[in-house]
Every structure is written in C-alpha cells, then in structure tokens.
C-alpha cells in the first residue's frame, strides 16, 4: 500500500513544502527513511513506533519505506514525526480520505502519542498559505504562532489520536481563532526609560539622532559612566515595530525556538548583547548542517550592542563590515547558500584605554602609551569607518549622581524620532530604503541638499579631518537626519556642525591616527 502526506521544512528563514511518501510492502519488518534525513529525523522511527502503539493503533509489522521529497533537500528537526506517522497509518489502511494531501501536518511525537511544539512553524505557515493548502495541523502549543498568518485555517491537536480523527474525517474541529492584532498592539511596552538616566545630555542627543536615522554609534568612556544604560534604552526611543517588521523578526525567533505560548510573536524591537567571547558562527550565523541565524539576525530591526568592543576577536568584528553595509548576511556551504536578514543598529561601547581611566579627572590612568596603542589597534579603521556617531561619555559629577534624573522621557523622544522617520518614509517611498543611514550615492545627491553656508563648512571639515569618501557620505547622512529632527528641508550649517561634532569626536577617541 502507498500513501503520502504534506508537511514542511525550513531552509534559512524560508519554508519548503515536503511530500512525505510511504510504501508498505511484504517482507521482514523494517522501517527505512530516505530523502536526506538528518539524525533527529532518523530517530523519529522509534518515537513513531511507540506513539502509534500507545495511541491504540497497530504499527505494521512489514517492510516500511518513507521518502521525504524533494530528496535533494536536507530535512532537519522533529516536525516530520506527525506526517510520517499518519502516512504509515493510511498506507496500512487504518486511515481513509484525502486530507493528508490537502492539509499540511507538523508536530513532534512523544512516546505516549502526545504532540509537542516544534520550531519554525511561522515560516512553514507562510509557505502553506502561499501554496494554498486547505489547512495547517499543528501541536496545540504552536497554534497562536501559526494563526498569525491571515487566511490560513489552523487546527491545533493535542495527541496523535486527535490528528488521526481529523485526518480520517471522523472529527470536524473548528479552526483556531486568535486576535493577534490586538495582542500585538497591547504588548508593545518597555520597562526601561531614557528619562531615568542622570546627566549625559550629549549622549542622549546622539541616541536620538541614531534612532531617527538608523545610524551606528560608538560610546567611549570610563567604567560606570553609563554606556550600557544608554545603549539599553535605545530600543525604547525607536519607532514601534510595524506588523510586517514583527513578522520578519518572529520568523527568525521561530526558527531558533525562542518563542513561547506567552509570547508567540515578537512585539518589541530586540536588544541583543552578545559576550565578547562569541564565535564567528554565533555572531553571523552558521553551525553544523543547515546554517542557523546568528546574533546579527536576531537583532534584525533592533539593536546589536557590543560592550567592551576591543575585547571581541578581530576576525569576528571584521565579519560585521559587510552586513553593516548590505543589511544581510549570506552563508555559503558546499551544497547551499543561505541568506539571513541583518538590518540592525549597531551600538558599541569601549573604554578609552585598558584600565579605562584615560582622561578621567577623578582616577589616574595607569596605562603606558604602548598599552593604549595596542588596545586601540584591536579595532580596524575600515570597521570604524562604518560608525556614524562617535560620542564620549564622561564620568558623572557629584551633583549629577546625587540629583534627580533630568531630560525627556522615552515617549517624548520617540515621538520626535517617529516624525523624522515619517519624513524619510515619504522621501524614499519609491525606493527600497527605510532610513537615512541606508542612502547611497544617488540618494545623497538628490536628498542631501546643502545651503551655501553648509557647503562651506563641510569643505573646511574635509581638509581638517581628512574625511574619506565613506566618512564624507556618513556626515551627510547624519546631517540629513538632524535636519529631519528639526523639521527642515535644506541642510543648514548648524546641522552640518552637529554632524561634524560626532565625527570630530572620533579624533579624540582614537588619539591621533593610531588606528590601522
């Protein structure tokens, strides 16, 4: 007897439909799975055998061959347990009907026949919607995540027995209904607030500019000056995630198994802060088998914070240069190439020297010039050239430490940032650009018009700061963002001066050309 069922597998962040074919023939009892199954798929044979028996059905004592088509695509994960079990039962004559070919099935089986949640349901649900399947059958724990996809009927099941009843037509359950839009709107809130930070007005302004234009930021200052506190509050002043952006981020978190029943959809801009000992694969993605997303993809549409920047492996930092420009990362293997999104705002923090007290009026620096030079040379010039804003974060004074927090709340700043972003959306409506930081040469020529005073000031700065072509472009982008925050059209000299101030701080941070 022959039967087939429909399922799905994730490659990168996209789903591929899988046809699970099963043939039962006379011969010695055997259960073989072909079609490039990985180890966890091969191990499903024992789970399926026990689940079928413990659910009150007969496991065929014959020669069973299961093929996962297309056969040239590697199959990972445990989500194929359910369609394999159902196809075996239909081939054995214990299930009738054509629902296995019209419904997409997904789920991990326990030995007692219960269904456990699996990873990557959202991408597969999107693939099922595009393929026009009649419905999606998933474990109960994945029901909310799958129902995010509109116009797709989702049927949650708790056990293999329930799935058999649905597949055979013996039960007619109602599709799962969940108001994901209401959940999405009510869940957008942050516990931190920019108004909690004492002092550091210049750094707060730099955060606002970075948020408004999607610019990368480097904070430098002694230990305890508030660099990490500032960085953690950047997501609170970014515009709220749109539903489309939330779907993109949720797909990545679904693949990594980072969703839960309590949070089936990502509703806030993510803040990722990997430790400086992170590996290449942990940062950009990779690993054994099919590549998995790294930290830069988990920070998609959010913030990637690199604390103690010089302590990161130089090779790891250099791998960020291409994603910072292209907003995606492609990982190539002998048999495949996978592209992950990586559109994030980079915030880096560092001490000015190994001990952290260079230039600190309160604590004397103990580092020699050679140690300082060696410490700063851990970061390459090409990497720094991709930073838009350089900001010094000094030690707080006694009055600032003991006084009340000053400055505006995150909500107030976020309103200005959102208004500046709306200007950019209107400006780039016909282009695949979402912020000023993503502008190219053509966009700069068209949208970064300078007043005469602004042109004169920028010309002087090119000679004084020896700006490279990339640095010149970044100054223009930052000036355009400052102009948007001011609600103006033409970039004036004051806007250029503020943008140059953030670039001029680079000279103070690097100590006069010791970067390589």
JOQUI-V23482 format. One line per field, one symbol per residue. ss: DSSP state (H for helix, E for strand, - for the rest). A space follows every 10 residues. Layout:
# JOQUI-V23482
ss=???
This chain:
# JOQUI-V23482
ss=-EEEEEEEEE E--EEEEEEE EEEEE----E EEEE--E-HH HH-HHHHHHH HHHH------ --EEEEEEE- ----E----- HHHHHHHHHH H-------HH HHEEE--EE- ---EEE---- HHHHHHHHHH H---EEEEEH HHHHHH---- ---EEEE-EH HHHHHHHH-- ---------H HHHHHH---- ---HHH---- HHHHHHHHHH HHH---EEEE ------HHHH HH-HHHH--- --HHHHHHHH HHHHH----- ---------- EE-------H HHHHEE---- -EE-HHHH-- --EEEE--HH H--HHHHH-H HHHHHH-EEE EE----EEEE E---EEEEEE ---------- --------HH HHHHHH---- HHHH----EE EE-----HHH HH-------H HHHHHHHHHH HHHHHHH--- -----HHH-- HHHHHHH--E -HHHHHHHHH HHHHH---HH HHHHHHHHHH HHHHHH---- E-HHHHHHHH HHHHHHHHHH ------
